[in-house]
């Protein structure tokens, strides 16, 4: 018998629930320390604003109904039930993928999990007639499909497993694509992609020419808004809601945002505006207590979510109660101001009795708060979403849902990072699958940076590390293990991170801000105004400078050379190998009179003998002379000015050209600002052709070189100069080698460019 198969006989109907009055929900019921009071809140301060802004749109019949006794669905689970426990879902087999089932998975032999229900689903409309038991089985099969596919491709696993139940509930209750689902960041959207006609393309996710690892408007009409960076979903959903109202439509706009993304200031700006505009929209707060990756502030001390919280959530979502509240506020507006203030206080007290901790913040921003809800109890999720969907009130609603990242897959549930972002792995145990290699394993640039910073911090007590909820990705977790009190995770708040560092620099500290190149864009005004204008010695370590492979355009570091080197007072560096990175960490630490930055690529070092490069065993580097490059290879016909990691392609191209009888000089420029003008002048006088090579956008290193050459008169005597930069387009996901080829920055492209400029177009074709 197929696992999960069932007939209609004996199945629970879609909406078979018992009824109980609100009064019955407030009986004394406690288990240990978990009681009603753990979820109740009595406020002693007055309301900061009147909650009488919304206007009811309920019909007369709805108003009449709202005066009746308010009823809610009874919840039969124990008060202290854990998130997504077996009793809350009715059948333990729906909650997890068993060891026996995992043993059947084998991507190498295409032995896929059995998914009889999922096989019948091509689009969300196909799940509309499923009963609850089938929907729960669908959740399980979705998890199995995600686990199986990601085990071969790699990707964001934990987040997708955590929102599987929410995704199914959303597509069951609402009607996408007419109703808009905006996933914040988008890395948790794998189940959404599978349910919306893209299941067959899952084996191509994050691969060259394949499906995006994030939501993408060009990929599907079910992705109304592209994502990749965080904290944008509420703003986008609000914009769509306003546009909907202008057009006289009635569709729903739903933002799904995580507890990490909601730490970003933009999310609060959006909620504040949503409360002011009072537009109908829904915000789902997916709270998995993980932020993006575990941080020092995440102690997982949130109160457990079980039957009681689910019941309270249903009370808050109940349509008659919400509509009655709207009517009451409408009546209150006709009363004198003193009565309005009094009723507002009563409203706040009553809401506090049934709201989770922290609800007042959202209420003060103007959002009706519901929760917390067990994000793995499908019955509660559907009940709450249906109530919110059908209630005829005006204004934004926030539904607080507690989920478990990696839910249903034991290796993910027990991993410290919940298998947030993974490469290929064995689906049976979650262990990474590494390609066999005879070469010694070389550390990543990220780890070289972190260890070099530790070495500097051992010698300088002023050094502190700052990151924005990316301790794992930036290497700051390594730094934190050694210097816990000197590591600061500011949450997904790059603007704050920059100005926070500026404040520390004012008081004599030596802050290193470690943020991906693409994310540092979010704090640019603070870099300009709060750091450079005041000439404060803040050090920026920009990881993922250049093309980043499978994460694609949203995470590519294309613009940092351009946006940092145009700023007065900023020292801008880029290492060509891991030894130079270590020395640049030491250089930044030594620069104490102005800001500095250095970029480094995703991936591993090139395998240098660090001791031969003057680096100590604990990776302590030596400060470089600021603004000085070095010639790595001498020649006479053409000169390559390599900036950063592109030096590798320059050296490879020089070797190719040598075989064709062309002599090439390769200069490792190291600094974009200040430029090594002496070296550039020398190369311009000794060669007829100069080619700059950088893994960055137009307006970067070449712009500074060409400006100097023009002002110095070196272009007046026939010198040929050509830039090799990233093209004026976004490079989508794929392998880094494929991306380099698409960008025209491979060693073959470098060699071909040289041949063409030397008047040898036929020979250039040999490298095409």
C-alpha positions in Angstrom: 0.0 0.0 0.0 1.4 3.4 -1.0 2.5 5.5 2.0 0.0 8.2 2.7 -2.7 6.8 0.4 -6.2 6.9 1.7 -9.8 6.8 0.6 -12.5 9.3 1.4 -14.2 6.9 3.7 -13.5 7.8 7.3 -11.6 10.9 6.4 -12.2 14.0 8.4 -14.2 16.7 6.5 -12.3 19.9 5.6 -14.0 22.0 8.4 -15.0 19.5 11.0 -14.4 21.2 14.3 -16.3 21.5 17.5 -17.4 24.9 18.9 -16.9 26.5 22.3 -17.7 29.9 23.7 -15.0 32.4 24.5 -15.8 32.1 28.1 -14.9 28.4 28.1 -11.4 29.2 26.9 -10.5 31.1 30.0 -10.9 28.3 32.6 -8.0 27.7 34.9 -5.6 25.2 33.2 -2.0 24.9 34.0 0.7 22.3 33.6 3.9 23.1 35.5 4.9 26.7 34.9 2.9 26.8 31.6 -0.4 28.4 32.4 -2.8 30.9 30.9 -0.9 33.7 32.7 2.2 32.8 30.7 0.4 34.0 27.7 -1.6 36.8 29.3 -0.6 40.4 29.8 -2.1 43.2 31.9 -1.0 46.7 31.0 -0.5 49.4 33.6 0.3 52.2 31.2 -2.3 54.1 29.1 -2.6 53.4 25.4 -0.3 55.6 23.3 -2.9 56.1 20.7 -6.6 55.6 20.2 -7.4 52.4 18.5 -10.4 53.9 16.8 -9.0 54.6 13.4 -10.4 51.7 11.4 -13.8 52.0 9.9 -16.0 48.9 9.6 -17.2 47.8 6.2 -19.3 45.0 7.6 -22.8 44.5 6.2 -25.8 44.9 8.4 -26.1 41.2 8.6 -22.6 40.9 9.7 -23.1 43.5 12.3 -26.1 41.7 13.7 -24.1 38.4 13.8 -21.3 40.1 15.6 -23.5 40.9 18.6 -24.1 37.2 19.2 -22.0 35.1 21.5 -18.5 34.8 20.0 -17.5 31.3 19.3 -14.1 29.7 18.5 -12.9 26.3 17.5 -11.9 24.1 20.5 -8.4 22.9 20.6 -7.8 19.6 22.2 -4.0 19.6 22.6 -2.3 20.0 26.0 -1.4 23.5 27.2 2.3 22.8 27.2 2.5 21.1 23.9 5.6 21.8 21.9 5.7 23.4 18.5 4.4 21.0 15.9 4.1 18.1 18.3 2.4 14.9 17.1 -0.8 15.5 19.1 -1.3 18.9 17.6 -1.2 17.5 14.1 -3.2 14.4 14.9 -0.7 11.9 13.5 3.0 11.6 14.3 3.9 10.3 10.9 3.0 13.7 9.3 5.5 15.5 11.5 8.7 14.0 10.3 10.5 12.0 7.7 11.5 8.7 9.4 14.9 7.0 9.3 13.4 4.1 7.3 11.9 6.5 4.8 15.3 8.3 4.4 17.0 5.0 3.8 14.9 4.7 0.6 16.3 8.0 -0.8 19.2 7.7 -3.2 19.7 10.5 -5.7 22.5 8.5 -7.3 20.1 5.9 -8.5 17.1 8.3 -8.9 15.3 6.5 -6.1 12.9 9.3 -5.3 10.6 9.3 -2.2 7.1 8.1 -2.8 4.8 11.2 -3.2 1.4 10.0 -4.4 -0.5 13.1 -3.4 2.2 15.6 -4.5 2.3 13.8 -7.9 -1.3 15.0 -8.5 -0.5 18.6 -7.8 0.8 20.9 -10.6 -0.7 24.1 -9.3 -2.3 25.4 -6.1 -5.8 24.9 -7.4 -5.2 21.1 -7.3 -5.1 21.1 -3.4 -8.4 23.0 -2.9 -10.5 19.8 -2.5 -8.0 18.0 -0.2 -9.2 17.3 3.3 -7.1 17.9 6.3 -5.5 14.5 6.5 -4.5 14.8 2.8 -3.1 18.3 3.4 -1.0 17.0 6.2 0.2 14.2 4.1 1.0 16.7 1.4 3.2 18.6 3.8 5.2 15.5 4.5 5.6 14.7 0.9 6.7 18.3 0.2 9.4 18.0 2.8 10.6 14.7 1.4 10.8 16.3 -2.1 12.7 19.3 -0.8 15.2 17.1 1.1 15.7 14.8 -1.9 16.3 17.6 -4.4 18.5 19.9 -2.3 20.7 16.9 -1.4 21.9 16.9 -5.0 21.9 20.7 -5.8 22.6 22.3 -2.4 20.7 25.3 -1.4 18.7 26.7 1.5 17.2 23.7 3.2 16.3 24.5 6.8 14.1 27.6 6.1 12.1 25.8 3.4 11.4 22.8 5.7 10.3 25.2 8.4 7.6 27.0 6.3 6.2 23.9 4.5 3.0 23.9 6.6 2.5 27.6 6.3 3.0 27.4 2.5 0.4 24.7 2.2 -2.1 26.5 4.4 -1.6 29.7 2.4 -2.2 28.1 -1.0 -5.2 26.2 0.4 -6.9 29.2 1.9 -5.9 31.9 -0.6 -6.0 32.1 -4.4 -2.6 32.7 -5.9 -1.6 34.3 -8.2 -4.5 36.7 -7.8 -3.7 36.8 -4.2 -0.1 38.0 -3.8 2.5 36.1 -1.6 5.6 38.1 -1.0 8.3 35.9 0.6 11.0 38.0 2.4 14.5 37.1 1.2 12.9 34.2 -0.8 15.3 31.4 0.3 12.4 29.7 2.1 10.2 29.5 -1.1 11.2 26.0 -2.3 7.8 24.4 -1.2 6.1 27.4 -2.9 8.0 26.8 -6.1 7.1 23.1 -6.1 3.4 23.8 -5.6 3.3 26.4 -8.4 4.3 24.5 -11.5 8.0 24.3 -11.0 8.6 20.9 -9.4 10.1 19.5 -12.6 12.8 22.2 -12.5 13.9 21.7 -8.9 16.9 19.7 -10.0 18.2 22.8 -11.8 17.8 25.2 -8.8 20.8 27.5 -8.4 22.5 25.8 -11.4 23.7 27.6 -14.6 20.6 28.3 -16.7 18.3 26.8 -14.1 15.8 28.0 -11.6 16.6 30.8 -9.1 17.1 29.9 -5.5 15.0 32.9 -4.6 11.6 34.3 -5.8 11.9 35.8 -9.3 9.3 37.7 -11.2 10.6 36.5 -14.6 10.3 32.9 -13.5 6.6 32.6 -12.5 3.5 34.7 -12.1 3.3 33.2 -8.7 6.3 35.2 -7.7 4.9 38.8 -7.6 8.1 40.3 -6.2 11.7 39.3 -6.5 13.8 38.8 -3.4 17.3 38.0 -2.1 17.9 40.7 0.4 15.9 40.9 3.6 13.2 43.2 5.2 11.6 44.2 1.9 8.4 42.2 1.8 6.1 44.4 4.0 7.0 47.5 1.9 6.3 45.6 -1.3 3.0 44.1 0.0 1.9 47.5 1.1 2.7 49.0 -2.3 0.7 46.3 -3.9 -2.3 46.8 -1.5 -2.4 50.5 -2.3 -2.2 49.8 -6.1 -5.0 47.2 -5.6 -7.3 49.8 -4.0 -6.6 52.3 -6.8 -7.7 49.7 -9.3 -10.7 48.7 -7.3 -9.7 45.1 -6.9 -10.3 42.8 -3.9 -7.3 40.4 -3.8 -5.2 39.8 -0.7 -1.6 40.9 -0.3 0.4 38.7 2.1 4.0 39.3 3.3 5.8 36.3 4.8 8.8 37.6 6.8 11.1 35.9 9.3 12.2 36.9 12.7 15.6 37.7 11.3 14.3 39.9 8.5 12.0 41.8 10.8 15.0 43.0 12.7 15.8 45.2 9.7 14.7 48.8 10.2 13.0 48.9 6.8 10.4 46.4 8.1 9.4 48.7 10.9 9.2 51.7 8.5 6.9 49.7 6.4 4.7 48.6 9.3 4.5 52.1 10.6 3.4 53.3 7.1 0.9 50.4 6.8 -0.7 51.3 10.1 -1.0 54.9 9.0 -2.5 54.1 5.6 -4.8 51.4 7.2 -4.8 49.3 4.1 -6.0 45.7 4.1 -2.9 43.5 4.1 -1.6 40.5 6.0 1.9 40.1 7.5 2.9 36.6 8.6 5.8 36.7 11.0 7.6 33.4 10.7 9.4 33.1 14.0 11.8 30.2 14.1 14.0 31.8 16.8 17.0 31.5 14.5 17.3 34.9 12.8 19.4 33.9 9.7 21.9 31.8 11.6 22.4 31.3 15.3 23.6 34.5 17.0 24.9 35.3 20.5 21.6 37.0 21.3 19.5 33.9 20.4 19.0 32.0 23.7 15.8 30.2 22.5 14.0 31.2 25.7 10.6 31.9 24.1 7.6 30.4 25.9 6.5 27.1 24.3 3.6 27.2 21.9 0.9 24.6 22.4 -2.8 24.2 22.6 -3.5 27.4 24.6 -1.6 29.7 22.2 -3.5 28.1 19.3 -6.8 28.7 21.0 -5.9 32.3 21.8 -4.9 32.8 18.2 -8.2 31.6 17.1 -10.0 33.9 19.4 -8.0 36.9 18.1 -8.7 35.9 14.5 -12.3 35.2 15.1 -14.4 37.2 12.6 -17.3 38.1 14.8 -15.0 39.3 17.5 -12.9 41.5 15.1 -16.0 42.9 13.4 -17.5 43.6 16.8 -14.4 45.5 17.8 -14.6 47.5 14.6 -18.3 48.4 15.4 -17.4 49.4 18.9 -14.6 51.7 17.7 -17.0 53.3 15.3 -19.5 54.0 18.1 -16.7 55.2 20.3 -15.7 57.9 17.8 -19.1 59.6 18.4 -18.4 59.9 22.2 -16.6 62.7 24.0 -12.8 62.5 24.0 -12.5 61.4 27.6 -14.8 58.4 26.8 -12.7 57.6 23.7 -9.5 57.4 25.8 -11.2 55.2 28.4 -12.5 52.8 25.9 -9.1 52.7 24.2 -7.5 51.6 27.5 -10.2 48.9 27.9 -9.5 47.7 24.4 -5.8 47.5 25.1 -6.3 45.6 28.4 -8.7 43.1 26.7 -6.2 42.6 23.8 -3.4 42.1 26.3 -5.4 39.3 28.0 -5.2 37.1 24.9 -2.1 38.4 23.1 1.4 37.0 23.0 4.2 38.9 24.6 5.4 41.7 22.3 2.0 42.3 20.7 1.8 45.8 21.9 4.6 46.9 19.6 2.8 45.8 16.5 -0.5 47.2 17.8 1.1 50.6 18.4 2.3 50.5 14.8 -1.3 50.0 13.8 -1.3 46.3 13.0 -3.9 43.9 14.5 -1.9 41.2 16.2 -2.8 37.5 16.2 -0.7 34.9 17.9 1.5 33.2 18.6 0.3 30.3 16.5 1.9 26.8 16.2 3.3 26.9 12.7 3.2 23.1 12.3 -0.4 22.7 13.4 -2.2 22.8 10.1 -5.7 22.9 11.6 -4.9 26.1 13.5 -3.1 27.7 10.6 -6.0 27.1 8.2 -8.6 28.2 10.8 -6.8 31.5 11.5 -6.0 32.2 7.8 -9.7 31.6 6.9 -10.9 33.9 9.6 -8.5 36.6 8.6 -9.4 36.2 4.9 -13.2 36.4 5.4 -13.4 39.1 8.1 -14.7 42.3 6.8 -12.6 44.9 8.6 -10.1 47.5 7.4 -6.4 47.6 8.3 -3.3 45.5 8.3 -3.1 42.3 10.3 0.1 40.6 11.7 -0.1 36.8 12.4 2.7 35.7 14.6 3.6 32.0 13.8 6.2 29.9 15.6 8.0 27.4 13.5 11.0 25.1 13.8 13.7 25.6 11.2 14.5 22.3 9.6 11.2 20.8 10.7 10.7 17.1 9.9 14.4 16.3 9.0 16.4 15.2 12.1 19.8 16.2 10.7 18.5 19.7 10.1 16.7 19.9 13.4 19.8 19.0 15.4 22.4 21.0 13.4 23.5 24.2 15.0 22.6 26.2 11.9 19.5 24.0 11.1 21.2 23.3 7.7 20.4 26.8 6.7 22.6 26.8 3.5 24.1 23.6 2.4 26.0 22.0 -0.5 25.2 18.5 -1.7 24.7 16.0 1.1 23.7 12.4 1.8 19.9 12.6 2.5 20.1 9.7 4.9 22.2 11.5 7.4 22.7 15.0 6.2 26.4 14.7 5.9 28.1 16.8 3.3 29.3 15.1 0.1 32.7 16.3 -1.0 34.2 15.7 -4.3 37.3 13.5 -4.1 40.5 15.5 -4.5 44.2 14.7 -4.3 45.0 18.3 -3.6 45.4 19.5 0.1 42.4 21.3 1.4 42.8 25.1 1.4 40.8 27.3 3.8 38.3 29.8 2.5 39.1 33.5 2.2 36.4 34.0 4.9 38.3 31.9 7.4 41.7 33.4 6.5 40.1 36.8 7.2 38.6 35.7 10.5 41.9 34.1 11.7 43.9 37.1 10.7 41.5 39.4 12.6 41.9 37.2 15.7 45.7 37.5 15.4 45.4 41.3 15.3 42.9 41.4 18.2 45.3 39.3 20.3 47.7 42.2 20.0 45.3 45.1 20.1 42.6 45.2 22.7 40.8 48.0 20.8 39.8 45.7 17.9 36.1 44.7 17.8 34.1 42.7 15.2 30.7 43.8 14.0 28.3 41.9 11.7 24.7 42.0 10.6 23.2 38.6 11.5 25.8 36.8 9.3 28.2 35.4 11.8 28.7 32.2 9.9 29.0 33.8 6.5 31.4 36.5 7.4 33.7 34.4 9.7 32.6 36.4 12.8 31.5 33.3 14.6 35.2 32.2 14.6 36.2 35.6 16.0 33.4 35.4 18.6 34.7 32.0 19.9 37.9 33.7 20.9 36.5 37.2 21.7 32.9 36.8 22.7 32.6 40.2 24.4 34.2 42.0 21.5 31.8 40.6 18.9 28.6 42.4 18.1 25.7 41.0 16.0 23.4 44.0 15.3 20.8 41.9 13.5 19.9 42.6 9.9 20.6 46.3 10.3 23.5 47.3 8.1 22.8 51.0 8.5 23.0 50.7 12.3 26.1 48.5 12.0 28.0 51.3 10.1 27.0 54.1 12.4 27.4 51.9 15.5 31.0 51.3 14.3 31.5 55.0 13.7 30.5 55.8 17.3 33.0 53.2 18.6 35.7 54.8 16.4 35.0 58.2 17.9 35.9 56.8 21.3 39.2 55.2 20.2 38.1 51.7 19.4 39.2 49.9 16.2 36.0 48.5 14.7 36.0 46.0 11.8 32.6 45.8 10.1 32.3 42.4 8.3 29.5 42.5 5.8 29.0 41.0 2.3 29.6 43.5 -0.5 26.0 43.2 -1.7 24.6 43.9 1.8 26.9 46.8 2.6 24.9 48.7 -0.2 22.1 49.0 2.4 24.3 51.1 4.7 25.8 53.4 2.0 24.5 56.7 3.3 26.0 55.9 6.7 29.3 55.2 5.1 29.3 58.5 3.3 27.9 60.7 6.0 28.8 59.1 9.3 32.2 57.6 8.4 33.9 59.3 5.5 32.7 62.8 6.1 34.1 62.6 9.6 37.2 60.7 8.5 36.6 58.0 11.2 38.8 54.9 11.1 36.2 52.3 10.5 37.4 49.2 8.7 35.1 47.5 6.2 35.8 43.8 5.4 33.6 43.2 2.3 33.2 39.4 1.8 31.8 38.0 -1.5 33.4 40.7 -3.6 32.7 39.8 -7.2 30.7 36.9 -8.7 29.4 34.4 -6.1 28.1 31.4 -8.1 24.9 29.8 -7.1 23.5 32.7 -5.1 23.4 34.7 -8.3 22.7 38.3 -9.0 21.0 39.1 -5.6 24.2 38.3 -3.7 26.9 39.2 -6.2 29.4 41.9 -5.1 29.5 43.9 -8.3 29.5 47.4 -7.1 31.7 47.9 -4.1 34.8 49.0 -6.0 32.8 51.8 -7.6 30.8 52.9 -4.6 33.7 52.8 -2.1 36.5 54.3 -4.3 34.5 57.4 -5.2 34.4 58.5 -1.5 36.9 61.0 -0.2 39.2 59.8 2.7 38.5 56.1 2.0 41.4 53.6 1.4 40.3 50.9 -1.0 42.2 47.6 -1.3 41.7 44.1 -2.9 44.0 41.1 -2.3 45.0 38.8 -5.1 45.5 35.8 -2.8 45.1 34.8 0.8 48.5 36.1 1.9 47.7 39.6 0.7 44.3 39.3 2.5 46.1 38.6 5.8 48.4 41.6 5.2 45.5 43.8 4.4 43.8 43.0 7.6 47.0 44.1 9.3 47.1 47.2 7.1 43.5 48.2 8.0 44.2 47.7 11.7 47.2 50.0 11.4 45.3 52.8 9.5 44.0 54.9 12.4 43.4 58.3 10.8 40.8 57.5 8.1 38.4 54.7 7.0 39.6 51.8 5.0 38.1 48.8 3.2 39.1 45.6 1.5 37.1 43.2 -0.6 37.8 39.5 -1.0 36.1 36.8 -3.1 33.9 33.8 -2.3 35.8 30.5 -2.3 39.1 29.2 -1.2 42.6 30.5 -1.3 45.1 29.5 -4.0 47.4 27.5 -1.7 50.3 29.7 -1.0 53.1 29.0 1.5 52.1 31.6 4.1 55.4 31.4 6.0 57.2 32.2 2.8 55.0 35.3 2.5 56.1 36.6 5.9 53.0 35.4 7.8 53.3 34.0 11.3 51.8 30.7 12.4 48.8 32.4 14.0 48.2 34.3 10.7 49.5 37.7 11.9 50.2 39.8 8.8 52.4 42.8 8.2 51.0 46.2 7.2 51.6 47.1 3.6 52.8 50.4 2.2 49.6 52.2 1.4 49.0 52.8 -2.3 51.7 50.5 -3.6 51.4 47.7 -6.1 53.9 45.0 -7.3 54.9 43.5 -10.6 54.3 39.8 -10.6 55.6 39.0 -14.1 57.7 41.1 -16.4 57.1 41.6 -20.2 57.3 44.1 -22.9 54.4 43.9 -25.4 51.3 44.3 -23.2 50.7 45.1 -19.5 47.8 43.6 -17.5 46.8 45.7 -14.4 45.0 43.1 -12.3 42.9 44.3 -9.3 42.1 41.7 -6.7 41.3 38.1 -7.5 41.4 38.7 -11.3 45.2 38.6 -11.0 44.8 34.8 -11.4 43.3 35.2 -14.9 45.9 37.8 -15.8 48.7 35.3 -14.9 47.0 32.5 -16.8 46.5 34.7 -19.8 50.2 35.8 -19.8 51.2 32.1 -19.9 48.9 31.5 -22.9 50.3 34.5 -24.7 53.9 33.5 -24.0 53.2 30.3 -26.0 52.1 32.5 -28.9 55.2 34.6 -28.7 53.7 37.6 -26.9 55.4 38.9 -23.8 53.1 40.2 -21.1 53.7 42.1 -17.8 51.3 41.4 -15.0 51.0 44.0 -12.2 49.2 43.2 -8.9 47.8 46.7 -8.2 46.4 45.9 -4.7 45.1 49.5 -4.2 42.3 51.2 -6.1 42.6 54.2 -3.8 45.2 55.7 -3.5 46.5 54.4 -6.8 50.1 53.5 -7.4 50.5 56.3 -9.9 54.3 55.7 -10.1 53.8 52.1 -11.2 51.1 53.0 -13.7 53.2 55.8 -15.2 56.1 53.3 -15.6 53.9 50.7 -17.3 52.4 53.2 -19.6 55.8 54.4 -20.8 57.2 50.8 -21.3 54.2 49.3 -23.1 52.0 50.2 -26.0 49.0 48.4 -24.6 47.5 48.5 -21.0 44.5 46.3 -20.0 42.9 46.7 -16.6 41.1 43.6 -15.3 38.6 43.8 -12.4 35.6 41.7 -11.2 33.5 44.8 -10.7 31.1 47.1 -12.4 31.8 50.0 -14.8 33.1 53.0 -12.9 35.5 51.1 -10.6 39.3 50.5 -10.9 39.5 51.4 -14.6 37.8 54.7 -14.0 40.5 55.8 -11.6 43.3 54.5 -13.8 42.0 56.2 -16.9 41.4 59.4 -15.1 45.0 59.5 -13.9 46.4 58.6 -17.4 44.4 61.4 -19.0 45.3 64.0 -16.4 49.0 63.0 -16.6 49.0 63.3 -20.4 49.9 59.6 -20.9 47.1 59.2 -23.4 48.4 61.8 -25.7 51.0 59.7 -27.5 49.0 56.7 -28.8 48.8 54.5 -25.7 46.1 51.9 -26.1 44.1 51.1 -23.0 41.1 48.8 -22.5 39.0 48.0 -19.5 37.8 44.5 -18.6 35.0 44.8 -16.1 31.7 43.1 -15.4 29.2 43.9 -18.2 26.3 46.4 -17.6 23.9 43.6 -16.7 23.2 41.3 -13.7 24.9 37.9 -14.0 22.5 35.2 -12.9 23.2 32.1 -10.8 25.5 29.3 -12.0 29.0 28.1 -11.3 31.6 30.9 -10.8 33.5 29.7 -13.9 30.4 29.9 -16.0 29.7 33.4 -14.6 33.2 34.5 -15.5 32.8 33.2 -19.0 29.5 35.0 -19.4 31.0 38.2 -18.0 33.9 38.0 -20.5 36.5 37.8 -17.7 38.0 34.4 -18.1 41.7 34.0 -18.8 40.8 33.2 -22.4 39.0 36.5 -22.7 41.9 38.4 -21.2 44.3 36.8 -23.7 42.0 37.4 -26.6 41.7 41.1 -25.7 45.4 41.4 -25.7 45.8 39.8 -29.1 43.1 42.0 -30.6 44.8 45.2 -29.3 48.2 44.0 -30.6 46.7 43.9 -34.1 46.3 40.1 -34.2 42.6 39.5 -34.6 43.0 36.0 -36.1 45.1 34.9 -33.2 42.6 36.4 -30.9 40.0 34.0 -32.2 42.0 31.1 -30.9 41.0 32.1 -27.4 37.3 32.7 -28.1 
